[in-house]
Every structure is written in structure tokens, then in C-alpha cells.
Amino acid sequence: MKLLVVGSGGREHALAWKLAQSPRVQLVYVAPGNGGTAQDDRLLNIGITDPNALADFVEKEQIAFTLVGPEQPLAAGIVNIFRARGLKIFGPTKEAAQLESSKDFAKAFMKRHAIPTAEYETFSDVAAAHAYIDAKGAPIVIKADGLAAGKGVVVAQTLDEAHHAVDMMLSDNKLGDAGARVVIEEFLSGEEASFIVMVDGINVLALASSQDHKRLLDGDQGPNTGGMGAYSPAPIVTPQLHARVMREIILPTVRGMEKEGIRFTGFLYAGLMIDAQGNPKTLEFNCRMGDPETQPIMARLKGDFSKVVEQAIAGTLDTVELEWDRRTALGVVLAAHNYPEAPRKGDFISGIPVETADAVTFHAGTALADGKLTTTGGRVLCVVGLADSVRSAQSVAYEAINHISFDGMQYRRDIGYRAANRKHGQG
């Protein structure tokens, strides 16, 4: 059968790569794809991004099902369009995707359903927002209400930073419509984890635990990014915490959406903050798999992923059991010069090692032209190493990185440091 993956990033490369491993799958189309998907014989890039044109393509090519990677097509209603035409697609509807596309919707929803999260208020009035910040003090978190490609969250350590963030979003309109309203919420301290599940409307299937690194520089310093690396499993997600997150956050979210007449299907990602006492709170929801968490998760997943997605579309996830590689998978993002502010494009990439059983490189911001690979975006590659421990997986990933080069290449050298410093943990 033939499949379609929508998107162009590292997440989509990893999803298409995993789907293509199935003996039942003859070809995976990727729309629009990247330089890595262009180099894989089992994958084929297509230059279509319009949802209606993609639906036409799916009908013409008799594609078995479509998997959506990024948030923008979901927020634009690609699932609604496909379903209206009787086409099989895995992802949330436009209405369900509001859990990600509107921070205000998500926070109000969590309040209604008693899902643990930070205290907050929503503002469109600049003066009121500034007054609230002065009343609450710093540190404090300012979030653009809408989708801002990972740039809509400012964790302000000082009042000046907080006021500047409000002005940037509300007064200066730097984020456009995404920043027409802001959510201001209390700062939560602790350790973050990514909790990603598949939902078929009723049944929930948890994927392997993972943790990503948002800050640009070693030791979690520097500006926030879309993610500089990730690993799976995340030792902080103990069996007890896993059960608690399912009970207190994930299942109430799925049931709450259903009660409100918005049945949720697709990947649901809860970004968690776990405090020193082990209590989880929800930082945010994404209605898709995380990037770069997808890359190590897919590297660990065993079996036929195409069958899992089929069951999810059919509403029978309760019959699925996932099998995971016992090893740790650790992915390190290689970013372009001057990422995240204004990443440079057009640098030539060389030295990417051949895929092995314990190392694979997923592409994100790359393009292939005349046989040459160049950078096209901020996060360029994600190199994943697999090994029996976090430290060994670090060694495998960083050894592979030693072969890769492009001008201005930057990456963190401490991905997985928290897990490596823990004595115990499981996945």
C-alpha cells in the first residue's frame, strides 16, 4: 500500500522512515519533505501543501491513509477536509487542535476539567497585562495565544523581560495574529518531560516516555528553541508517575473533549513540569508528536507502525500493544548558524554517516539540489544514537556527529545530562 506523511521536518522524516519499514508499504509520499526524505528510495517527496490538492492527490493515487506531522495543517482543518471526502487520516480536527492552536482555549479547558496546570490570566489589553505582571512579580511566563512556531513563549526571569515580552506581542505585533492575545501564567519550577499518546477518540495508547532540551546552550542556558535534542526513555517518568499522568491529565483531557462535543483523535502531547515532590502539572498541549522527541521514539519502536496507525484510524487502539527496543535512544539536533534568531540558509552539508543498527540521522532543514545537500532552516539534522545506557547512547550520537560538517553548525554537547546523572530509571 501507499501512504502519505504531511510535513517537512525531522519529525516527518522519522515517521515516514518508520512507516516505510513495513513490508506492506510499497511507498511513502512526503509533502513536501526535505533533503533526507529525497534521498530515501522508499520515500517520495511531492510539492503539494494545499489540503484540498493533497486530498485530490490521495484519491488519485489511492493512498491507504495520511499521517499529519506539523501543527499548521491541523489548525487549518486538513483532517476535516479529508474526512468530508471519506479519506482516512490520523490527526485531530480543527476544533480539537485548538488545544494547541489557542493557549487560552487550552488553559480554560484545563480549568473546567480540573486538570493540573499553572495559574493564569488572558489579556488583549496592554495596560491590564502590565498591571498583572507588576502584581504577580517575576519569574513569570508570557505566551502568545496562537501558533508561533516555538517562538511564542517567554520565560521572563525579571519584570523588565516580562514587560518587554508583552510589548513585543501585544503592542509591536511581532508575532502577528498569534500574539493578539497573551496568556500570562505562574512560573513552574522542576523538571520537564514529554508525555505523548495516540488517541482514537476513546482509547488511549501511550508511547515511550521522552524528554527534550529546549534551550540553545549547554546546561540549559541561552534562548528557548524548538528543541535541541531529546532522549527516550525519560527516567523521571517512573511507572507511578506514568499512571498518575494518565489518570490526572491524559484521560480527563480525552474525556473532557468528548463531553464538550469535540472528539479527539491523533497524537496528544502533554508537556509536563514535574516538581521536586514528583507532582506533575501541564505546561502545554500539542496535538501532534513532538520534534525532536519523535526521532528517538521512532528509533526505539519495534514492529509495524503502519498497522498501529490503521488501528488508530479504525478506533481499535485498545487492541494494540507496542514493543520497544530496550536501549536508550538519544537524539542531538545540529542547528544552523544564528539559530534561533535568524538562521542562515544555503550552507553545504557533508559527511552524514550511513545508517546503522545503532545510529541514524534524520533531516529537518535540508534540501537536495543537483546531488548537493544544503541547509534550509534552523534545525538542520537530528543524529540519534542507540545504546544500553544514556552515556553510551551519547557516545554513539556524538561519534556520528564528528563526521558531519556544515558552516556555522551548532549543537549542544550535553544532551541527556539529567538522565545520565540519575542512578535509577526505567522506560
N, C-alpha and C positions, 0 to 999 in steps of 0.2 A: 504493500500500500504506500501511498504518497501522503506526506504530512506538510503542514506549513507552520513555521515559527515566525511571529511578528516581532521585529526589533533589530537593533544593530549593535548591541553592546556585548560585554563579556558574559552577562547572564544568558543572553540569547545564544551565543556560541556554545556555552556549556549545555543548555537544554537541547539544542539541535544535535550536538555531539553525542549526548546520551541517547536520544531517540533513535539516531542513525545506527546505534549498535544492535538494535533489534533485528533478528533475522527476517521478520515480517515486513520490515520497512525497506522499500527499494530506493526512496529518495526523500530528503527533507528540503523543502524550499525555505529560504530565509529572506524576509522582506523588511528592510533592504539588505541586511547582512553587513559583513565587514571583510577586511583582508584575510582573516583567518578562515571564515566560512567559505571564502572564494577559493581557498587552496585545498579544501577537503573534497575528494571525489564523491562522497556520499551526500554532500550538501550542494545546493544551487541557489545563488543569490538572484533575487528578482527586484527590479527597480520600481516597485509599486508600494505606495504608502497610503493612498486614499482608501478608506474602509469599504466603500461601495465597489471600487475597482478590484480590491482584494477579494471580495465576495464573488464578483464575476469570474475572477481567475480560479477560485476554489471550485466553482461549478463546472467551468470548462475543463479543468484538469482532473476532476473527480477526486478531490483530496479528501481523505478519510476524516481528519479533524485538524483544527487550528489551535495552536497554543500561543497566548499573548504574553510577551515579556514585560514591556515598559508600561508606565502609568498613563502616558498621554492618550494612546488609542483607547484605553479602558474608560478614561474620563470623558472621551469624545463619543462613547457609545458603540464601539465596534461589536461588542457582544450582542447588544440589542439588534443591530443591523443584520448580523449573521443569523441570529435565531429567528428573526422575522422571515428570513428566506429559507428556514429549515436546515441550516448548515450547522454542523457540530463544531463547537468552540468551547474551550475551557478558559474561564475568566469571569469576573463579576460584571454585572450590568452597570450602566452609567449611574443608576440610582445607588447601587451597592458600593460602587467605587468612591462615593462621597466620603466614606470612612477615611480615604486618603486624600481625595481632591479638595476637601474642606476641613481644615483643622477645627473650626468652630462646630461643624456638624459632628465630628468625632468626639470632641470634648463634651458637648451637650448630650450626645448619645450615651457616653460613659457615665455621666451624672445620672441620667434617667434610669440606667440599669445597674447602678451601684458597682461599677467596675473600677477597681482601684487605679487612681491616676493623680496627677498633681493638681492642686487648686489653681483656678484660672479665672480670667475675665476676658471678654472680647471687645475690641474697640474699633470704631472707624473715625472717631473724633480725636484729633491730635492732642488737644489740651487735656482731655479726660485721661488719655493714655499716659501722658507725662505725670499727671497728678497721682495716678495709681502707682506708678513706679516710685515716686517720691514717698508715698505712703508705705509701700512694701519694702523698699530698700534692695540692696544687691547682696549676693548674686541673684539674678533673675533671668528668665528665658523669654525671648521675644520671637514669635513665629508668624510668618506670613500665612494668612488663611488658606491661600490656594497653592497650586503646584508651582514650585520654583526651582526644580531640578537640583535639589540638595542644597540650595543656597538660601533657603528661606528661614533658617533657624539661627539665631544669635544667642549664644550663652554668654550673657553680659556679667563680667566679674565686678564692674563698677557702675555707679549711677550714670556717669558720662557715656559709657558704652551703651547702656540701655536706652538713654535718651537719643543717642545718635542712631541706633537701630530703628527706633520709632520714626524719627525724621526721615531716614532713608526709605522706609517702606511707605509711610502714610503721606508725608509732605513732598518728598522728592520723587515719589512714584518710581523708584529704581527697579522695582520688580513688577511693574505694570499692574494688571488686574489681580494678580496673585497676592499683592500687598495692599489691596484696597481696604482690607480689614486685617487687624492683627490680633493674635491670641497672646496674652501675657500670662505666664504661669510661674508657679514657685519652682525654684531650683531644687532638684533632687540629687542627693549625693549617693554614691555606691558604685556598683559595677554593672555595666550594660551587658545584655545578652539578646540574641535574636531568636525568637520563637516562631517558627514557620510551620504552618499546617496546610493541608489540602482540604477543601470543603466542597461537598457535592449538593449543598442545600440543607441537608440534615446531618449526614455523617461527617465526622472529622478524623483525618488521618495525619498524625504528627510526623514531620520529617525529623532528621537528626538535628540535635542542638548545634548551635554555632555562635560565634562571637566575632564582631568585626572591630576594626580600628578606624575611627572617624578622623582623627587629627592627622595633619600632614607629616609631622616630625616625630622622631623617636621620643619615647617617654610620654606620649600623648600631649605633645606641645604643638604650637602653631595653629593655623586656622582649621576650621572644620572642612571636611571634603565629603565627597560621595562615598568614601571608604577606601582606605589604603591597604587593606588586607583582611583576611578572615581565616578562621580555622574551625574545624569540626572533628570530634565533639567538643563542647564547651564544658570543662569540668565544673564550673559554677552551677550548671543545671543538673543538680542531683536528682535521683528518682523521686524524692519527696517534693522538691521544688517543681519538677515536671508535672506531677499530679496536681499540685496546688494551682499552677498556672492554667492547666486545662480546666480545673473546677471553678476558679475565681475570675478568669479573664476570657479564655477562648470560648468555652461553651456558653457562658452568658452573652457573649457578643453574637454568636451564631443564632442562639435562641431569640435574643433581643431583636435582631434584624428581622427574623421571621415574624415575630409578634407585631412589628411595625409594617408588615406587608412588603418587606424587601428581602426576598430570599437570597442569601449569599452563596455564590459558587465561585470557585477559583482558589488561588493561593491567598492565605491570610497571614500577614506578618505582624507580630506584635513586638515592637521594640520595648524591651523591659529595662527598668533600673531596679537592681536588687540591693537593698540596703545592708548595713553591717549585721543586722539581725536575721537576714535571709528573707525579708518581706519583699515581694515583687510589686511594682507599680508600672502602669502602661505609660510609656513616653509618647508613643505614636502608633498608629496602624498604617501598614502599607497593604495594598490589595494585589500584591504580586510578590514574587520571590525577591529576596534582597540581592544586591550586587555590591560587594563581591562574595556574599555568603553562598550563592548558588554554585560557584565554581568548586569549592571544596565539598559541598554537599553532594553534587552530581558525581564528583570523583569517587566518593565513598559508596554511592548507591549501587547495589548489585541487582541483577535481574533485568527484566524487560520493562523499561519505563513507559513505553507506548501502551502497554496493557493497563498500567496504573492510571494513565490519563483517560483511557477509554472507560474504565470503571467509574472514574470521577464524573465524566460526562453523562454516564448512564445512571448515576445516582446509587451506585453499589460499592462505595468505598468501605463499607462495613465488612466486606468480604476480602479485603486486601491486607496482606501482611508484608511489610517491607523488610528487606535484608540488607545489612550494612557491612561494609568492609570494617574489620575490627581496628584497622590502623587509623591514625590521625591524619587528616588531610589539612595542609596549611598553604594558603594562597597569598602571594605577595604581589601587590599592584605596582607596576612600573608606570610612572606618570611623566607627562611631557614637561618640557621647560616652562616655568612660570605658572604651572598648575597650583592652586585652583583659580587664581585671579584672571589671567588671560593666556591660556595655554597656547604655545606655538604649534603650528601645523607644518607638515611638509618635510620633517626630518626622516632620513633613510634609516631603516631598521635592519640590523644584520645579526646573525649568529643564533637564531632561535633553535634550540636543540630539538632533535627528533623525539616524538612522544615515546615514552617507555611505560612499563607497568607501574613505575613509582614517580613519574614526573610528566606533567602535561602543561602546555602553555595555551591559555585561552586569550583570544584577541578581543579588544574593545574599540579603541580609537585608532583603527588601522584601515588602510586601503591598499589594494593591489592594482598597479598600473604598469603595463609593459614588463611584467615579471618582477617589478620592484615594489617592496613593501614600504609604505610611509606612514607617518603619524597624522591622524586627522582629528584628534580630540585630547581631552585632559588625561583620562585614564587610558593608557595605551594597551597594556598587556596585564594578564594575571597569571603568574607562574605558580603552579600547585605541585607540592611535594607530598608524597605519602610515605609514612614510616610508622614504626611501632610506638614511638613516643613523640611528644611535641618537639623536643630538642632535635631528635633525629629527622623529623619532617622539616624543621627549619634548615637543617644541613642540606637536605636534598634540594629544597627550593632555592636556597641561596647559591648552591653549587651550579644549578642550571642558569641562574641569573648571571653568573660570572662570564657566561659565553655570549650574552646578549648585549648589544650596544646600539644607542642612537644618541645624537647630540642632545644635551640637556636632560638626559634620563635621570629621574629622581625616584627614590623609594626608601621606605623605612627598613631599618636593619634589625628591628626588634619585634616583628610580628609574632604574636603568641607568647609574649614575655610573661603575661599574667599566669597563663596556664602552665608554662614551663616552671614557674616558681611555686606551683602548688604541689603538695605531696600526694594528694589523692584526687580521684575524679573518675568519672565514667561517662559513657555516651549513650 
